């Protein structure tokens, strides 16, 4: 088997693997909703262990890899489907966080406390972009290798996609434009970093070449 034909075979296997996890489904939206709820509670408690648990549950990182691969091989249907999943999943995460934060605020009858974990997810920084970039490359490589696909959970933890969206919801409940703007900025930093890193890795694996 030539190098190009091997790369094409691996690409097709990766596409199938991504397709299993990149379809709009009840499970996808349920997991994102639960992850957002867990993340929001962890942020309000200022408890990093709870926040990490939310990162493991959330499947939001997968559509980013599907989008990157679709752009690389010019598959419009994959691009549109992945973009829809990413957009709808992000909107759901923010909505759940906002609603939960609002309810908690009403129950406690006082403004929510803003701890260090919330503030950390509202501080865009170029080093965090680099983390997302390398995580995107690692995630793309993991999806291309069936035997190490389980590493995706660790990669999701390292890049932290859900918590910034949860902070956006908390910011909406607090009517804090700074929290909303900065957390969304961090989310887009992560999003662009993951996408760019995964595209570079897919290119390195030869996915853009055809026999």
URBELMO-V81972 format. One record per residue. N is the residue number from 1. PHI is phi in degrees with one decimal (none if undefined). BURIAL is # if it has 16 or more other ideal C-beta (glycine too) atoms within 10 Angstrom, else .. Layout:
n->N phi->PHI burial->BURIAL
n->N phi->PHI burial->BURIAL
This chain:
n->1 phi->none burial->.
n->2 phi->-72.3 burial->.
n->3 phi->-60.9 burial->.
n->4 phi->-66.1 burial->.
n->5 phi->-67.7 burial->.
n->6 phi->-65.5 burial->.
n->7 phi->-62.0 burial->#
n->8 phi->-65.7 burial->#
n->9 phi->-62.3 burial->.
n->10 phi->-63.3 burial->#
n->11 phi->-62.1 burial->#
n->12 phi->-63.5 burial->.
n->13 phi->-65.2 burial->.
n->14 phi->-66.0 burial->#
n->15 phi->-60.6 burial->#
n->16 phi->-64.4 burial->.
n->17 phi->-65.1 burial->#
n->18 phi->-66.3 burial->#
n->19 phi->-62.4 burial->.
n->20 phi->-63.7 burial->.
n->21 phi->-109.2 burial->#
n->22 phi->-116.5 burial->#
n->23 phi->-116.2 burial->.
n->24 phi->-58.3 burial->.
n->25 phi->-153.0 burial->.
n->26 phi->-60.7 burial->.
n->27 phi->-61.5 burial->.
n->28 phi->-59.6 burial->#
n->29 phi->-72.2 burial->#
n->30 phi->-63.4 burial->.
n->31 phi->-65.1 burial->#
n->32 phi->-65.8 burial->#
n->33 phi->-61.3 burial->#
n->34 phi->-65.8 burial->.
n->35 phi->-62.0 burial->#
n->36 phi->-65.4 burial->#
n->37 phi->-63.9 burial->#
n->38 phi->-62.3 burial->#
n->39 phi->-62.0 burial->#
n->40 phi->-61.6 burial->#
n->41 phi->-63.4 burial->#
n->42 phi->-61.6 burial->#
n->43 phi->-66.4 burial->#
n->44 phi->-68.4 burial->#
n->45 phi->-82.9 burial->.
n->46 phi->60.8 burial->.
n->47 phi->-114.0 burial->.
n->48 phi->-68.3 burial->.
n->49 phi->-64.0 burial->.
n->50 phi->-66.4 burial->#
n->51 phi->-63.1 burial->#
n->52 phi->-61.8 burial->#
n->53 phi->-59.2 burial->#
n->54 phi->-65.7 burial->#
n->55 phi->-63.9 burial->#
n->56 phi->-67.9 burial->.
n->57 phi->-70.5 burial->#
n->58 phi->-68.2 burial->#
n->59 phi->-96.8 burial->#
n->60 phi->-68.0 burial->#
n->61 phi->-72.9 burial->#
n->62 phi->-62.4 burial->#
n->63 phi->-59.6 burial->#
n->64 phi->-65.6 burial->#
n->65 phi->-66.8 burial->#
n->66 phi->-62.8 burial->#
n->67 phi->-62.9 burial->#
n->68 phi->-61.6 burial->#
n->69 phi->-66.1 burial->#
n->70 phi->-62.8 burial->#
n->71 phi->-63.9 burial->#
n->72 phi->-65.6 burial->#
n->73 phi->-102.3 burial->#
n->74 phi->57.4 burial->.
n->75 phi->-103.6 burial->.
n->76 phi->-60.8 burial->.
n->77 phi->-62.7 burial->.
n->78 phi->-68.0 burial->#
n->79 phi->-61.4 burial->#
n->80 phi->-64.3 burial->.
n->81 phi->-63.4 burial->#
n->82 phi->-65.9 burial->#
n->83 phi->-64.1 burial->.
n->84 phi->-61.7 burial->.
n->85 phi->-64.2 burial->#
n->86 phi->-66.5 burial->#
n->87 phi->-66.4 burial->.
n->88 phi->-68.5 burial->.
n->89 phi->-64.9 burial->#
n->90 phi->-65.1 burial->#
n->91 phi->-62.4 burial->.
n->92 phi->-64.4 burial->#
n->93 phi->-60.1 burial->#
n->94 phi->-66.1 burial->#
n->95 phi->-62.6 burial->.
n->96 phi->-61.7 burial->#
n->97 phi->-63.3 burial->#
n->98 phi->-61.2 burial->#
n->99 phi->-62.9 burial->#
n->100 phi->-64.3 burial->#
n->101 phi->-63.7 burial->#
n->102 phi->-63.3 burial->#
n->103 phi->-62.4 burial->.
n->104 phi->-61.7 burial->.
n->105 phi->-64.0 burial->#
n->106 phi->-69.3 burial->.
n->107 phi->-66.0 burial->.
n->108 phi->-84.9 burial->.
n->109 phi->56.4 burial->.
n->110 phi->-159.4 burial->.
n->111 phi->-59.7 burial->.
n->112 phi->-66.9 burial->#
n->113 phi->-78.0 burial->.
n->114 phi->-108.9 burial->#
n->115 phi->-90.9 burial->.
n->116 phi->-65.7 burial->.
n->117 phi->-66.2 burial->#
n->118 phi->-68.6 burial->#
n->119 phi->-63.5 burial->.
n->120 phi->-62.9 burial->#
n->121 phi->-85.0 burial->#
n->122 phi->-129.3 burial->#
n->123 phi->-132.2 burial->.
n->124 phi->-61.0 burial->#
n->125 phi->-151.3 burial->.
n->126 phi->-63.5 burial->.
n->127 phi->-67.6 burial->.
n->128 phi->-68.8 burial->#
n->129 phi->-63.7 burial->#
n->130 phi->-65.5 burial->.
n->131 phi->-60.0 burial->#
n->132 phi->-63.4 burial->#
n->133 phi->-60.2 burial->#
n->134 phi->-69.3 burial->#
n->135 phi->-66.6 burial->#
n->136 phi->-62.1 burial->#
n->137 phi->-64.3 burial->#
n->138 phi->-64.9 burial->#
n->139 phi->-64.9 burial->#
n->140 phi->-61.7 burial->#
n->141 phi->-65.5 burial->#
n->142 phi->-62.9 burial->#
n->143 phi->-68.4 burial->#
n->144 phi->-81.8 burial->#
n->145 phi->-121.5 burial->.
n->146 phi->-55.8 burial->.
n->147 phi->-71.0 burial->.
n->148 phi->-121.7 burial->.
n->149 phi->-62.0 burial->.
n->150 phi->-65.2 burial->.
n->151 phi->-71.2 burial->.
n->152 phi->-57.4 burial->#
n->153 phi->-60.4 burial->.
n->154 phi->-65.5 burial->.
n->155 phi->-68.7 burial->#
n->156 phi->-61.3 burial->#
n->157 phi->-65.4 burial->#
n->158 phi->-65.3 burial->.
n->159 phi->-93.2 burial->#
n->160 phi->57.3 burial->#
n->161 phi->-92.3 burial->#
n->162 phi->-68.6 burial->#
n->163 phi->-53.8 burial->#
n->164 phi->-60.5 burial->#
n->165 phi->-68.2 burial->#
n->166 phi->-64.3 burial->#
n->167 phi->-64.7 burial->#
n->168 phi->-59.9 burial->#
n->169 phi->-63.1 burial->#
n->170 phi->-63.2 burial->#
n->171 phi->-61.3 burial->#
n->172 phi->-65.9 burial->#
n->173 phi->-65.4 burial->#
n->174 phi->-89.5 burial->#
n->175 phi->56.4 burial->.
n->176 phi->-103.4 burial->#
n->177 phi->-65.9 burial->.
n->178 phi->-64.9 burial->.
n->179 phi->-62.3 burial->#
n->180 phi->-62.6 burial->#
n->181 phi->-64.1 burial->.
n->182 phi->-69.6 burial->#
n->183 phi->-69.5 burial->#
n->184 phi->-66.0 burial->#
n->185 phi->-61.8 burial->.
n->186 phi->-64.8 burial->#
n->187 phi->-60.0 burial->#
n->188 phi->-69.5 burial->.
n->189 phi->-56.9 burial->#
n->190 phi->-62.7 burial->#
n->191 phi->-59.5 burial->#
n->192 phi->-65.3 burial->.
n->193 phi->-62.7 burial->#
n->194 phi->-62.0 burial->#
n->195 phi->-61.3 burial->#
n->196 phi->-66.0 burial->#
n->197 phi->-63.1 burial->#
n->198 phi->-69.9 burial->#
n->199 phi->-61.6 burial->#
n->200 phi->-60.8 burial->#
n->201 phi->-68.7 burial->#
n->202 phi->-61.1 burial->#
n->203 phi->-64.7 burial->.
n->204 phi->-61.5 burial->.
n->205 phi->-82.0 burial->#
n->206 phi->84.2 burial->#
n->207 phi->-70.6 burial->#
n->208 phi->-84.2 burial->.
n->209 phi->-98.2 burial->.
n->210 phi->-119.6 burial->.
n->211 phi->-76.4 burial->.
